[in-house]
Amino acid sequence: MNRRKFITAGTVAAGLAGVSLTAGLPASARSLDRRYVRSLDELQRALATAGPGTLITVANGHYPVPAGTPIAITGKRGTPSRPITVRAECPGGVVLTGEQSFVLTGSSDLTLSGFAFRQSTTLEVPPDCKRIRLTRNDFQLADVEGLHWLMVRADHSTVDHNAFHGKTTLGIYLGIEGAGTDAMATGVHVYRNHFSDHSFPGDNGGEPIRLGVSPRALSTAGAVVEFNLFERANGDPEAISVKSSGNVIRHNTIRDSLGGIVLRHGNANRVEGNYLLSGRNGIRIYGDDHRIVNNYIEQVAGSGIVLGSGNVRDHFPGETPASRRGNDAPDRVQLALNTVLDCETAISGESHRTLPPLGCTITDNLLQASTGQLVNMPFQDGISWAGNIHWGTATDGNAPVSGFRRVDPRLAAGADGIRRLTAGSPAINAASQSYRDVDCDLDGDRRTGRVDVGADEFSRRRPGLSPLTPADVGPNAR
């Protein structure tokens, strides 16, 4: 099927033509076997003979993919240093419509770059593939009830510099799962993406990122989700929903959204250096051995951080599906060095389940608000408190008096609106303990010696990290 028409000034490509699609690609992808195709037939023929290092550029245009004949990529194997790259002539300049676009099978070290995906079925990266990269693409699939837009099941895949936007119905933007029913893809890296404008009005099922599902909770995924921006992510209370183990969620910005970061299932996840701003949900935690450090949460309508309760003590291999769907009471969770400002409640728990947190620590956090209460923790016996700072006219709630002191931390807003410590703050060098596994603060400044309370380590230098803006993410970011 030949291409039917070109887009010469399409809305998808507007403003993006100056971005090189070879940016961030290995040098080999810029210099070896180059091919330029102008139709789907030419693309399929080029793919048939592509090998390591081949770079296929698809001419800008509108390409309706015929039903039953997707763009098949089967058994194509590049190498880590010489991937096979299929790219649009400019970001967003190649619009793929129809039921399907690319269908991948048994392939590895393959990059798809710069496409505008407008198909009506899920784009799948199956478990028989490996090291698949999706970069600088624009996802706005058909707004079909229950349709998930991108599902990654292949180990060591990368999803970066993409835009996901404009869904009003049930279904997620990006899912990460694995083979079978209980495995997770390992080593997936998700970074510099823009997730925006998911407006599904239900109370479940519209997550921008869902990292696992309950049957896969005990599988160690080792995913890194970092430097992504979420705006108006209103399809679910969970903007980043973690349902697997051993992941890192860091340096993301969630702004003006219903969704927060939720460790719903799984163990040993790390949530570090994220901004949650002017939303309705903060960070909520179930499961064991998590580290929640260096996060900045401001003006969340609910609780900044929720240390949950459980109806099961621990998930285990072989438990029933009903048990696995239950909430795992938090054990050995560390909440430390977070800054929580002007939320309805800074740190809270849950009382509607019977199993309390056990062996958890809440230390050296900076909590400040002018209304509401700072702490509402119904279960106290399983929690140790130390070194926290409270300030503002909000009440202390039921925080144990031995676990905090009430003193003005002397915060001031920077050019990015983030409130940081100023010289002479009593939070400086005031932490109650050392944190060997926390090397840097929210801004990227080194934490040395006796560290400062809260997410910010006082520095006179300009912050190296700030909340992300649309210019920092998506297909047009450098």
C-alpha positions as CSV (number, residue, x, y, z in Angstrom):
1,M,0.0,0.0,0.0
2,N,1.5,3.3,-1.1
3,R,1.4,6.4,0.9
4,R,-1.7,8.4,0.1
5,K,-0.7,11.9,1.1
6,F,1.9,14.0,2.8
7,I,1.6,16.3,5.7
8,T,3.4,19.5,4.8
9,A,2.4,21.6,7.8
10,G,0.6,19.1,10.1
11,T,-0.3,19.9,13.7
12,V,1.8,17.0,15.0
13,A,5.0,18.0,13.3
14,A,4.6,21.8,13.9
15,G,7.4,23.2,15.9
16,L,9.4,20.0,15.9
17,A,11.2,20.1,12.6
18,G,14.3,21.5,14.2
19,V,14.9,18.4,16.4
20,S,17.3,15.8,15.1
21,L,16.0,12.3,15.4
22,T,19.5,11.0,15.7
23,A,20.0,12.9,19.0
24,G,20.7,10.4,21.6
25,L,21.2,7.6,19.2
26,P,24.5,5.7,19.0
27,A,27.0,7.1,16.6
28,S,26.7,3.9,14.5
29,A,23.0,4.7,13.9
30,R,24.1,8.0,12.3
31,S,26.7,6.7,9.9
32,L,26.0,3.2,8.5
33,D,23.6,1.7,6.0
34,R,21.0,4.5,5.3
35,R,17.8,4.1,3.4
36,Y,15.0,6.6,2.6
37,V,11.5,5.2,1.9
38,R,8.3,6.9,0.6
39,S,5.7,4.2,1.1
40,L,4.7,1.3,3.4
41,D,5.7,-1.1,0.7
42,E,9.2,0.4,0.5
43,L,9.4,0.4,4.2
44,Q,8.6,-3.3,4.4
45,R,11.2,-4.1,1.8
46,A,13.8,-2.1,3.6
47,L,13.0,-3.9,6.8
48,A,13.3,-7.3,5.1
49,T,17.0,-6.7,4.4
50,A,17.9,-4.5,7.4
51,G,20.8,-5.6,9.6
52,P,22.9,-4.2,12.4
53,G,23.5,-0.5,11.9
54,T,20.7,0.1,9.3
55,L,19.0,3.5,9.5
56,I,15.6,3.7,7.6
57,T,14.1,7.1,7.3
58,V,10.4,7.3,6.4
59,A,9.3,10.4,4.4
60,N,6.9,12.7,6.2
61,G,3.3,11.9,5.4
62,H,0.0,10.3,6.4
63,Y,0.2,6.5,6.2
64,P,-3.1,4.5,6.6
65,V,-2.0,1.0,7.6
66,P,-4.3,-1.5,5.9
67,A,-6.2,-3.9,8.2
68,G,-4.6,-7.2,8.4
69,T,-1.2,-6.1,7.0
70,P,0.6,-4.2,9.7
71,I,4.3,-3.1,9.4
72,A,5.8,-6.4,10.4
73,I,9.3,-6.5,12.1
74,T,10.1,-10.1,12.5
75,G,13.4,-11.6,13.6
76,K,15.4,-8.4,13.1
77,R,18.4,-8.2,15.3
78,G,20.7,-5.3,15.6
79,T,23.4,-5.1,18.3
80,P,23.6,-2.8,21.3
81,S,26.2,-0.7,19.5
82,R,24.6,-1.0,16.1
83,P,20.9,-0.9,16.4
84,I,18.4,-1.1,13.6
85,T,16.7,2.3,13.5
86,V,13.4,3.2,11.8
87,R,12.7,6.9,12.1
88,A,10.3,9.6,10.8
89,E,11.8,12.3,8.6
90,C,11.0,14.7,11.4
91,P,9.4,14.2,14.8
92,G,5.7,13.7,14.4
93,G,5.9,14.0,10.6
94,V,4.9,10.4,9.9
95,V,1.3,9.8,11.0
96,L,0.3,6.1,11.3
97,T,-3.4,5.4,11.3
98,G,-5.5,2.2,11.0
99,E,-5.9,-0.7,13.3
100,Q,-2.2,-1.4,13.8
101,S,1.1,0.1,13.0
102,F,4.3,-1.8,13.9
103,V,4.0,-5.4,15.0
104,L,7.2,-6.7,16.5
105,T,8.3,-10.4,16.8
106,G,11.5,-12.0,17.9
107,S,13.6,-8.8,17.4
108,S,16.2,-7.0,19.4
109,D,18.3,-3.8,19.4
110,L,15.7,-1.9,17.4
111,T,14.7,1.8,17.7
112,L,11.4,3.4,16.5
113,S,11.7,7.2,16.5
114,G,9.5,10.2,15.6
115,F,6.2,8.6,14.7
116,A,2.7,9.9,15.5
117,F,0.8,6.8,16.5
118,R,-3.0,7.1,15.8
119,Q,-3.9,3.4,15.7
120,S,-7.0,1.8,17.3
121,T,-5.2,-1.2,19.1
122,T,-2.4,-1.4,21.6
123,L,1.1,-1.0,20.4
124,E,2.8,-4.1,21.9
125,V,6.5,-4.7,22.7
126,P,6.3,-8.5,23.3
127,P,8.5,-10.6,25.6
128,D,10.3,-12.4,22.8
129,C,12.0,-9.1,21.9
130,K,14.8,-7.3,23.8
131,R,16.4,-3.8,23.9
132,I,13.6,-2.1,22.0
133,R,13.7,1.7,22.1
134,L,10.7,4.0,21.5
135,T,11.9,7.6,21.4
136,R,10.5,11.0,20.3
137,N,7.1,9.6,19.3
138,D,3.7,11.1,19.8
139,F,1.0,8.8,21.2
140,Q,-2.7,9.7,20.8
141,L,-4.3,6.5,19.9
142,A,-8.0,6.1,19.2
143,D,-10.0,7.1,22.3
144,V,-11.5,3.6,22.7
145,E,-12.9,2.5,26.1
146,G,-10.5,0.1,27.8
147,L,-7.7,0.5,25.2
148,H,-4.2,0.6,26.6
149,W,-1.9,2.6,24.4
150,L,1.6,1.1,24.8
151,M,2.4,-2.2,26.5
152,V,6.1,-3.1,27.1
153,R,6.9,-6.7,27.9
154,A,10.4,-7.0,26.6
155,D,13.5,-6.9,28.8
156,H,15.8,-3.8,28.8
157,S,13.4,-1.7,26.7
158,T,13.6,2.1,26.7
159,V,10.7,4.6,26.4
160,D,12.0,8.1,26.2
161,H,11.2,11.6,25.0
162,N,7.6,10.6,23.9
163,A,4.3,12.5,24.4
164,F,1.2,10.7,25.6
165,H,-1.9,12.9,25.6
166,G,-5.6,13.3,25.1
167,K,-7.4,10.2,26.5
168,T,-10.9,10.5,27.9
169,T,-11.8,6.8,28.4
170,L,-10.8,3.9,30.5
171,G,-7.3,2.6,29.7
172,I,-3.7,3.4,30.5
173,Y,-1.0,5.2,28.6
174,L,2.0,3.0,29.3
175,G,1.9,-0.5,30.9
176,I,5.0,-2.5,31.8
177,E,4.5,-6.2,32.3
178,G,6.3,-9.4,31.2
179,A,5.9,-12.9,30.0
180,G,3.2,-15.2,31.2
181,T,1.0,-14.2,34.2
182,D,3.5,-13.5,37.0
183,A,6.8,-12.2,35.4
184,M,8.0,-8.7,34.8
185,A,10.2,-7.4,32.0
186,T,13.5,-6.5,33.6
187,G,15.6,-3.4,33.2
188,V,13.0,-1.1,31.5
189,H,14.0,2.6,31.5
190,V,11.3,5.3,31.2
191,Y,12.5,8.8,31.0
192,R,11.9,12.4,29.7
193,N,8.3,11.6,28.6
194,H,5.3,14.0,28.8
195,F,2.1,12.4,30.1
196,S,-0.8,14.8,29.9
197,D,-4.6,15.3,29.7
198,H,-6.0,12.0,30.7
199,S,-9.5,12.9,31.8
200,F,-11.3,9.5,32.3
201,P,-13.9,10.4,35.0
202,G,-13.8,7.0,36.7
203,D,-11.9,6.2,40.0
204,N,-9.7,3.4,38.6
205,G,-8.1,2.3,35.4
206,G,-6.7,5.5,33.8
207,E,-3.1,5.5,35.0
208,P,-0.4,7.2,32.9
209,I,2.1,4.5,34.0
210,R,1.2,1.2,35.4
211,L,4.4,-0.7,36.4
212,G,3.1,-4.3,36.8
213,V,-0.2,-5.8,38.0
214,S,-1.1,-7.7,41.2
215,P,-0.1,-11.2,40.0
216,R,3.3,-9.9,39.1
217,A,3.8,-8.0,42.4
218,L,6.7,-10.2,43.7
219,S,8.6,-10.2,40.4
220,T,11.7,-7.9,40.6
221,A,11.5,-5.6,37.6
222,G,14.4,-3.3,38.2
223,A,12.7,-0.5,36.2
224,V,13.9,3.1,36.4
225,V,11.2,5.7,35.9
226,E,12.8,9.2,36.0
227,F,12.5,12.8,34.7
228,N,9.0,12.4,33.4
229,L,6.4,15.2,33.5
230,F,2.7,14.5,34.4
231,E,0.2,17.3,33.9
232,R,-3.6,17.1,34.3
233,A,-3.2,13.3,34.8
234,N,-6.8,12.9,36.0
235,G,-7.8,9.4,34.8
236,D,-6.8,7.7,38.1
237,P,-5.7,8.5,41.7
238,E,-2.4,6.8,40.7
239,A,-0.3,8.7,38.1
240,I,2.6,6.2,38.6
241,S,1.1,2.9,39.9
242,V,3.8,0.4,41.0
243,K,2.7,-3.2,41.2
244,S,6.0,-4.9,41.1
245,S,9.3,-5.0,43.1
246,G,12.8,-3.5,43.0
247,N,12.0,-0.3,41.0
248,V,13.3,3.3,41.2
249,I,10.9,6.2,40.8
250,R,12.9,9.4,40.8
251,H,13.0,13.1,39.7
252,N,9.6,13.0,38.2
253,T,7.2,16.0,38.3
254,I,3.5,15.6,38.8
255,R,1.6,18.9,38.5
256,D,-2.1,19.8,38.7
257,S,-3.2,16.2,38.7
258,L,-5.6,13.8,40.4
259,G,-2.9,11.1,40.3
260,G,0.0,10.6,42.7
261,I,2.7,8.0,43.2
262,V,1.4,4.8,44.7
263,L,3.3,1.7,45.7
264,R,0.2,-0.5,45.4
265,H,1.9,-3.9,45.3
266,G,5.5,-5.2,45.5
267,N,8.5,-4.6,47.7
268,A,11.8,-2.8,47.9
269,N,10.9,0.1,45.7
270,R,12.7,3.5,46.0
271,V,10.8,6.8,45.5
272,E,13.3,9.7,45.5
273,G,13.5,13.3,44.5
274,N,10.0,13.7,43.0
275,Y,7.9,16.9,42.9
276,L,4.2,16.6,43.5
277,L,2.6,20.0,43.1
278,S,-0.9,21.4,43.3
279,G,-2.6,18.0,43.0
280,R,-5.0,15.8,44.9
281,N,-2.9,12.8,45.8
282,G,0.7,12.5,47.1
283,I,2.6,9.3,47.8
284,R,0.8,6.3,49.1
285,I,2.6,3.1,50.3
286,Y,1.9,-0.6,50.8
287,G,4.4,-3.4,50.9
288,D,7.8,-3.9,52.5
289,D,11.3,-2.4,52.5
290,H,10.6,0.7,50.5
291,R,12.6,3.9,50.7
292,I,10.8,7.2,50.4
293,V,13.4,10.0,50.5
294,N,14.0,13.6,49.2
295,N,10.5,14.2,47.8
296,Y,8.9,17.6,47.7
297,I,5.1,17.7,48.0
298,E,3.3,21.0,48.0
299,Q,-0.4,22.0,48.0
300,V,-1.9,18.5,47.7
301,A,-5.6,18.5,48.5
302,G,-5.3,15.2,50.4
303,S,-2.4,13.8,52.4
304,G,1.1,14.4,51.2
305,I,2.3,11.0,52.2
306,V,0.1,8.0,53.3
307,L,1.6,5.1,55.1
308,G,-1.1,2.6,54.4
309,S,-2.6,-0.3,56.4
310,G,-3.3,-3.8,55.2
311,N,-5.7,-6.7,55.0
312,V,-2.8,-9.1,54.4
313,R,0.5,-9.0,56.3
314,D,2.7,-10.1,53.4
315,H,2.1,-11.3,49.9
316,F,3.7,-14.7,49.1
317,P,4.2,-17.1,46.2
318,G,1.2,-19.3,45.6
319,E,-1.4,-17.1,47.4
320,T,-4.9,-16.9,46.0
321,P,-5.7,-14.2,43.5
322,A,-8.1,-12.6,46.0
323,S,-5.3,-12.4,48.6
324,R,-2.8,-11.0,46.1
325,R,-5.2,-8.2,45.3
326,G,-5.3,-7.2,49.0
327,N,-3.3,-4.4,50.5
328,D,0.0,-5.5,52.0
329,A,0.6,-3.8,55.3
330,P,3.9,-1.8,55.1
331,D,6.9,-3.3,56.9
332,R,10.3,-1.7,57.3
333,V,9.4,1.3,55.2
334,Q,11.7,4.4,55.6
335,L,10.1,7.9,55.2
336,A,13.0,10.3,55.5
337,L,14.2,13.7,54.3
338,N,11.0,14.7,52.6
339,T,9.5,18.2,52.5
340,V,5.7,18.4,52.7
341,L,4.1,21.8,52.6
342,D,0.5,23.1,52.8
343,C,-1.3,19.8,52.3
344,E,-4.5,18.9,54.0
345,T,-2.4,16.5,56.1
346,A,1.3,16.1,55.7
347,I,1.7,12.5,56.8
348,S,-1.2,10.2,57.5
349,G,-2.1,6.5,57.9
350,E,-5.3,4.5,57.4
351,S,-7.7,3.0,59.9
352,H,-10.1,1.1,57.6
353,R,-7.9,-2.0,57.4
354,T,-6.8,-3.9,60.5
355,L,-3.1,-4.7,59.9
356,P,-0.8,-1.8,60.9
357,P,2.6,-0.8,59.6
358,L,5.5,-2.6,61.4
359,G,9.1,-1.6,61.8
360,C,8.7,1.7,59.9
361,T,10.6,4.9,60.4
362,I,9.6,8.5,59.9
363,T,12.6,10.7,60.3
364,D,14.0,14.1,59.5
365,N,11.1,15.3,57.4
366,L,10.1,18.9,57.1
367,L,6.3,19.4,57.6
368,Q,4.7,22.8,57.3
369,A,1.2,24.1,56.8
370,S,-1.1,26.9,57.8
371,T,-4.3,24.9,58.0
372,G,-5.3,21.3,58.8
373,Q,-3.0,19.0,60.7
374,L,0.5,17.8,60.1
375,V,0.2,14.2,61.2
376,N,-2.8,11.8,61.5
377,M,-1.4,8.3,62.2
378,P,-3.9,5.9,63.7
379,F,-1.4,3.1,64.2
380,Q,1.7,4.2,66.3
381,D,3.2,1.0,67.7
382,G,4.9,-0.1,64.5
383,I,6.5,3.3,63.7
384,S,9.6,5.1,65.0
385,W,9.8,8.9,64.8
386,A,12.8,11.2,65.1
387,G,14.1,14.5,64.0
388,N,11.1,15.9,62.1
389,I,10.5,19.6,62.0
390,H,6.9,21.0,62.3
391,W,5.9,24.6,61.5
392,G,2.9,26.7,60.6
393,T,-0.5,27.2,62.3
394,A,-1.6,23.7,61.3
395,T,-1.9,21.4,64.4
396,D,0.7,18.8,65.1
397,G,-2.0,16.1,65.1
398,N,-1.0,12.9,66.9
399,A,2.7,12.9,66.1
400,P,4.6,11.8,69.2
401,V,6.2,14.8,70.9
402,S,9.5,13.0,71.0
403,G,9.6,12.7,67.2
404,F,9.6,16.4,66.2
405,R,10.4,19.9,67.3
406,R,8.4,23.0,66.3
407,V,10.7,25.6,64.8
408,D,10.6,27.9,61.8
409,P,12.7,26.3,59.0
410,R,13.1,29.6,57.3
411,L,12.1,28.6,53.8
412,A,12.2,30.9,50.8
413,A,10.9,30.3,47.3
414,G,13.4,30.3,44.4
415,A,12.8,31.3,40.8
416,D,11.2,27.9,40.2
417,G,8.7,28.4,43.0
418,I,10.3,25.7,45.2
419,R,10.8,26.7,48.8
420,R,14.2,25.9,50.1
421,L,16.3,26.4,53.2
422,T,17.9,29.8,53.7
423,A,21.0,30.7,55.7
424,G,20.6,30.2,59.4
425,S,17.8,27.7,59.1
426,P,17.6,25.4,62.1
427,A,17.1,22.5,59.7
428,I,20.8,22.8,58.5
429,N,23.0,20.0,59.9
430,A,20.1,18.9,62.1
431,A,19.2,15.4,60.9
432,S,18.8,12.9,63.7
433,Q,20.8,10.2,61.9
434,S,23.0,9.5,59.0
435,Y,21.8,8.3,55.6
436,R,24.5,6.3,53.8
437,D,22.2,5.4,50.9
438,V,21.1,9.1,50.2
439,D,24.0,10.8,48.3
440,C,22.2,13.9,47.0
441,D,19.3,16.1,47.8
442,L,16.3,17.1,45.7
443,D,18.4,19.6,43.8
444,G,21.2,17.3,43.1
445,D,23.5,18.8,45.8
446,R,25.7,16.4,47.7
447,R,24.6,15.4,51.2
448,T,27.7,15.2,53.4
449,G,28.4,15.1,57.1
450,R,25.4,15.6,59.3
451,V,22.7,16.3,56.7
452,D,19.9,18.8,56.7
453,V,16.3,18.1,57.5
454,G,13.9,17.9,54.6
455,A,14.4,17.4,50.9
456,D,16.8,20.3,50.4
457,E,20.4,20.4,51.5
458,F,21.3,24.1,52.0
459,S,23.5,25.5,49.2
460,R,24.2,28.9,47.8
461,R,24.6,27.4,44.4
462,R,21.8,27.5,41.7
463,P,19.8,24.3,41.9
464,G,21.0,21.7,39.5
465,L,17.5,20.1,39.4
466,S,14.1,21.8,39.4
467,P,10.5,20.9,38.6
468,L,10.2,19.8,35.0
469,T,8.4,21.9,32.3
470,P,7.1,20.8,28.9
471,A,10.3,22.1,27.4
472,D,12.3,19.5,29.3
473,V,10.4,16.4,28.1
474,G,8.8,14.9,25.0
475,P,9.7,14.8,21.4
476,N,11.0,18.3,21.2
477,A,13.3,18.2,24.2
478,R,17.0,18.3,23.7
